Amino acid sequence: MKKTIIGGAAAAVVLAAAVKQMLPDLVRYLRIRRM
């Protein structure tokens, strides 16, 4: 059970880092589409 929680936390951290890296590109893409 504890191993699953640790794995989930690690996955969440990795996911958050990926989202933070992709966010500027995503915002730029949405802004371009809106124009």
C-alpha distance matrix in Angstrom:
0.0 3.8 5.4 5.3 6.6 8.9 10.0 10.8 12.6 14.5 15.4 16.7 18.7 20.2 21.0 22.6 24.7 25.8 26.8 28.7 30.5 31.5 32.4 36.0 36.8 35.5 37.6 40.6 40.3 40.1 43.0 45.1 44.4 45.5 48.8
3.8 0.0 3.8 5.4 5.1 6.3 8.6 9.8 10.7 12.4 14.2 15.3 16.7 18.5 19.8 21.0 22.8 24.4 25.6 27.0 28.9 30.2 31.1 34.5 35.6 34.6 36.6 39.5 39.5 39.5 42.2 44.4 44.0 45.1 48.3
5.4 3.8 0.0 3.8 5.5 5.1 6.1 8.5 9.9 10.5 12.2 14.1 15.4 16.5 18.1 19.8 21.2 22.5 24.1 25.7 27.1 28.4 29.8 33.1 33.9 33.1 35.4 38.1 37.9 38.2 41.0 42.9 42.6 44.0 47.1
5.3 5.4 3.8 0.0 3.8 5.5 5.0 6.0 8.5 9.8 10.3 12.1 14.2 15.2 16.0 18.0 19.9 20.8 22.0 24.0 25.6 26.5 27.7 31.2 31.8 30.7 33.0 35.8 35.5 35.6 38.5 40.4 39.8 41.1 44.4
6.6 5.1 5.5 3.8 0.0 3.8 5.4 5.0 6.1 8.6 9.8 10.4 12.3 14.2 15.0 16.2 18.4 19.8 20.7 22.3 24.3 25.4 26.2 29.7 30.7 29.6 31.5 34.5 34.5 34.4 37.1 39.3 38.9 39.9 43.2
8.9 6.3 5.1 5.5 3.8 0.0 3.8 5.4 5.1 6.2 8.6 9.8 10.6 12.4 14.1 15.2 16.6 18.4 19.8 21.0 22.7 24.3 25.4 28.7 29.8 29.1 31.1 33.8 34.0 34.3 36.9 38.9 38.9 40.1 43.1
10.0 8.6 6.1 5.0 5.4 3.8 0.0 3.8 5.4 5.1 6.1 8.5 9.9 10.6 12.1 14.1 15.4 16.4 18.1 19.9 21.2 22.4 23.9 27.2 27.8 27.1 29.5 32.1 31.9 32.4 35.2 36.9 36.8 38.2 41.2
10.8 9.8 8.5 6.0 5.0 5.4 3.8 0.0 3.8 5.4 5.0 6.1 8.6 9.8 10.3 12.0 14.2 15.1 16.1 18.1 19.8 20.7 21.7 25.3 26.0 24.9 27.1 30.0 29.8 29.8 32.7 34.6 34.3 35.5 38.7
12.6 10.7 9.9 8.5 6.1 5.1 5.4 3.8 0.0 3.8 5.4 5.0 6.2 8.7 9.7 10.4 12.4 14.2 15.1 16.3 18.4 19.8 20.6 23.9 25.2 24.4 26.2 29.1 29.3 29.5 32.0 34.1 34.1 35.2 38.2
14.5 12.4 10.5 9.8 8.6 6.2 5.1 5.4 3.8 0.0 3.8 5.4 5.1 6.2 8.5 9.8 10.7 12.4 14.2 15.4 16.7 18.4 19.8 22.9 23.9 23.5 25.7 28.2 28.4 29.1 31.5 33.4 33.6 35.0 37.8
15.4 14.2 12.2 10.3 9.8 8.6 6.1 5.0 5.4 3.8 0.0 3.8 5.5 5.1 6.0 8.5 9.9 10.5 12.1 14.1 15.3 16.3 17.8 21.2 21.8 21.1 23.5 26.0 25.9 26.4 29.2 30.9 30.8 32.3 35.2
16.7 15.3 14.1 12.1 10.4 9.8 8.5 6.1 5.0 5.4 3.8 0.0 3.8 5.5 5.0 6.0 8.6 9.8 10.3 12.0 14.1 15.1 15.9 19.3 20.4 19.4 21.4 24.2 24.4 24.5 27.1 29.2 29.2 30.3 33.3
18.7 16.7 15.4 14.2 12.3 10.6 9.9 8.6 6.2 5.1 5.5 3.8 0.0 3.8 5.4 5.1 6.2 8.6 9.9 10.5 12.4 14.2 15.2 18.2 19.6 19.3 21.0 23.7 24.3 24.8 27.0 29.1 29.5 30.7 33.4
20.2 18.5 16.5 15.2 14.2 12.4 10.6 9.8 8.7 6.2 5.1 5.5 3.8 0.0 3.8 5.5 5.1 6.2 8.6 9.9 10.7 12.3 14.1 17.1 17.8 17.8 20.1 22.3 22.6 23.6 26.0 27.6 28.1 29.7 32.2
21.0 19.8 18.1 16.0 15.0 14.1 12.1 10.3 9.7 8.5 6.0 5.0 5.4 3.8 0.0 3.8 5.4 5.1 6.1 8.5 9.9 10.5 11.9 15.3 15.9 15.1 17.5 20.0 20.0 20.6 23.2 25.0 25.1 26.6 29.4
22.6 21.0 19.8 18.0 16.2 15.2 14.1 12.0 10.4 9.8 8.5 6.0 5.1 5.5 3.8 0.0 3.8 5.5 5.1 6.1 8.6 9.8 10.2 13.5 15.0 14.4 16.0 18.8 19.4 19.8 22.0 24.1 24.6 25.7 28.4
24.7 22.8 21.2 19.9 18.4 16.6 15.4 14.2 12.4 10.7 9.9 8.6 6.2 5.1 5.4 3.8 0.0 3.8 5.5 5.1 6.2 8.7 10.0 12.5 13.9 14.2 16.0 18.2 19.1 20.1 22.0 23.9 24.8 26.2 28.5
25.8 24.4 22.5 20.8 19.8 18.4 16.4 15.1 14.2 12.4 10.5 9.8 8.6 6.2 5.1 5.5 3.8 0.0 3.8 5.5 5.1 6.2 8.5 11.3 11.6 11.8 14.3 16.2 16.5 17.9 20.2 21.6 22.2 24.0 26.4
26.8 25.6 24.1 22.0 20.7 19.8 18.1 16.1 15.1 14.2 12.1 10.3 9.9 8.6 6.1 5.1 5.5 3.8 0.0 3.8 5.4 5.0 5.7 9.2 10.1 9.4 11.5 14.0 14.4 15.1 17.4 19.3 19.7 21.1 23.7
28.7 27.0 25.7 24.0 22.3 21.0 19.9 18.1 16.3 15.4 14.1 12.0 10.5 9.9 8.5 6.1 5.1 5.5 3.8 0.0 3.8 5.6 5.3 7.8 9.8 10.1 11.2 13.5 14.9 15.7 17.3 19.4 20.5 21.6 23.8
30.5 28.9 27.1 25.6 24.3 22.7 21.2 19.8 18.4 16.7 15.3 14.1 12.4 10.7 9.9 8.6 6.2 5.1 5.4 3.8 0.0 3.8 5.7 7.0 8.1 9.5 11.3 12.6 13.9 15.6 17.1 18.5 19.9 21.6 23.4
31.5 30.2 28.4 26.5 25.4 24.3 22.4 20.7 19.8 18.4 16.3 15.1 14.2 12.3 10.5 9.8 8.7 6.2 5.0 5.6 3.8 0.0 3.8 5.8 5.5 6.2 8.7 10.1 10.6 12.3 14.3 15.5 16.6 18.4 20.5
32.4 31.1 29.8 27.7 26.2 25.4 23.9 21.7 20.6 19.8 17.8 15.9 15.2 14.1 11.9 10.2 10.0 8.5 5.7 5.3 5.7 3.8 0.0 3.9 5.5 5.0 6.1 8.5 9.7 10.5 12.1 14.1 15.2 16.4 18.6
36.0 34.5 33.1 31.2 29.7 28.7 27.2 25.3 23.9 22.9 21.2 19.3 18.2 17.1 15.3 13.5 12.5 11.3 9.2 7.8 7.0 5.8 3.9 0.0 3.8 5.4 5.1 6.1 8.6 10.0 10.5 12.3 14.3 15.4 16.9
36.8 35.6 33.9 31.8 30.7 29.8 27.8 26.0 25.2 23.9 21.8 20.4 19.6 17.8 15.9 15.0 13.9 11.6 10.1 9.8 8.1 5.5 5.5 3.8 0.0 3.8 5.5 5.1 6.1 8.6 9.8 10.5 12.3 14.3 15.7
35.5 34.6 33.1 30.7 29.6 29.1 27.1 24.9 24.4 23.5 21.1 19.4 19.3 17.8 15.1 14.4 14.2 11.8 9.4 10.1 9.5 6.2 5.0 5.4 3.8 0.0 3.8 5.4 5.0 6.2 8.5 9.9 10.6 12.3 14.5
37.6 36.6 35.4 33.0 31.5 31.1 29.5 27.1 26.2 25.7 23.5 21.4 21.0 20.1 17.5 16.0 16.0 14.3 11.5 11.2 11.3 8.7 6.1 5.1 5.5 3.8 0.0 3.8 5.4 5.2 6.1 8.6 9.9 10.6 12.6
40.6 39.5 38.1 35.8 34.5 33.8 32.1 30.0 29.1 28.2 26.0 24.2 23.7 22.3 20.0 18.8 18.2 16.2 14.0 13.5 12.6 10.1 8.5 6.1 5.1 5.4 3.8 0.0 3.8 5.5 5.1 6.2 8.6 10.0 11.0
40.3 39.5 37.9 35.5 34.5 34.0 31.9 29.8 29.3 28.4 25.9 24.4 24.3 22.6 20.0 19.4 19.1 16.5 14.4 14.9 13.9 10.6 9.7 8.6 6.1 5.0 5.4 3.8 0.0 3.8 5.5 5.2 6.2 8.7 10.2
40.1 39.5 38.2 35.6 34.4 34.3 32.4 29.8 29.5 29.1 26.4 24.5 24.8 23.6 20.6 19.8 20.1 17.9 15.1 15.7 15.6 12.3 10.5 10.0 8.6 6.2 5.2 5.5 3.8 0.0 3.8 5.4 5.1 6.2 8.8
43.0 42.2 41.0 38.5 37.1 36.9 35.2 32.7 32.0 31.5 29.2 27.1 27.0 26.0 23.2 22.0 22.0 20.2 17.4 17.3 17.1 14.3 12.1 10.5 9.8 8.5 6.1 5.1 5.5 3.8 0.0 3.8 5.5 5.2 6.6
45.1 44.4 42.9 40.4 39.3 38.9 36.9 34.6 34.1 33.4 30.9 29.2 29.1 27.6 25.0 24.1 23.9 21.6 19.3 19.4 18.5 15.5 14.1 12.3 10.5 9.9 8.6 6.2 5.2 5.4 3.8 0.0 3.8 5.5 5.4
44.4 44.0 42.6 39.8 38.9 38.9 36.8 34.3 34.1 33.6 30.8 29.2 29.5 28.1 25.1 24.6 24.8 22.2 19.7 20.5 19.9 16.6 15.2 14.3 12.3 10.6 9.9 8.6 6.2 5.1 5.5 3.8 0.0 3.8 5.5
45.5 45.1 44.0 41.1 39.9 40.1 38.2 35.5 35.2 35.0 32.3 30.3 30.7 29.7 26.6 25.7 26.2 24.0 21.1 21.6 21.6 18.4 16.4 15.4 14.3 12.3 10.6 10.0 8.7 6.2 5.2 5.5 3.8 0.0 3.8
48.8 48.3 47.1 44.4 43.2 43.1 41.2 38.7 38.2 37.8 35.2 33.3 33.4 32.2 29.4 28.4 28.5 26.4 23.7 23.8 23.4 20.5 18.6 16.9 15.7 14.5 12.6 11.0 10.2 8.8 6.6 5.4 5.5 3.8 0.0
